[in-house]
Amino acid sequence: MNGILAVIRFVTYSVGAIAVRRAWTWLTEDVDPTPGTKEFAREYRLTKIKYERMRRKYESYYKNDKWVVKICYITN
């Protein structure tokens, strides 16, 4: 009987520990890192690269759009 209770207690503690760990990870995952740390520098660098890429894409789209409108206006 003690063996069964020990197994049940082990499984209960294991499931509880996994639940607490996942909840803690979920809570702390979205917190911004403090400035001056490696994590902050990494996040900043990735965000800046993403911004520059989106900016270049928008500028090329805008130039192509103006070019297409200009051609359409000339041909009509």
N, C-alpha and C positions, 0 to 999 in steps of 0.2 A: 504494500500500500504506500509506503514511504517512497518507493521508486517512482510510482505513478505521479505522486504529488511533486516530486523533484523534477520530473520531465515537464509537467504542466507549468511549474514555476519557471523553469528554464525557458520554455517557449514563450510564456507571457512576458518575461523580462526582455527576451530577444526582440519580440515584436514591438514592445514599448520603446526599446532603445532605437530601433530603426525608425519608428514614427517620430520620436523626438529629434533625431538627427536630421530627418528629411524636413521637418517643420522648421528647425533652426536654419538649415540651408536655404529654405524658401524665404525666410524672414530676412536673412542677411545678404542674400544674393543681389538684391536690387539697390543696395545702399552704395552711394557714391564714395569712392576712396578719398582720403584726405589729401589735400595738395602737398606736394613735396615727396610723395612716396613713389615707388616703382610702379605700383598699380595705377596711380593717377597719371603718371607719364605715359604708360601704355594706353590707357583709355583715351587720353588727350590726343596722342599720336594717331590712333585708329580713327577717332572722330574727325580729326583734321584731314586725314587722307580721304575719308568718305566725303567730307564737305567739298574738298578740291575736285574730286572725281565727279561729283554731282554738278558742280559749277561748270567744269569743262563740258560736260554733256549738255547742260542747258545752253551754254554759249554756242556750241556747235549746232544745236537744234535751232536756236534763234537765228544764226547766220544762214543756215540752210532754208529756213522758213522764209526769211526776207528774200533770199535768192529766188525761191520758187514763186513767191508772190510777184516779184519783179518780172520774171519771165512770163508768167500768166498775163500780167498787165500789158506787156509789150506785144504779145501774140494776139491779144484781143483787139 
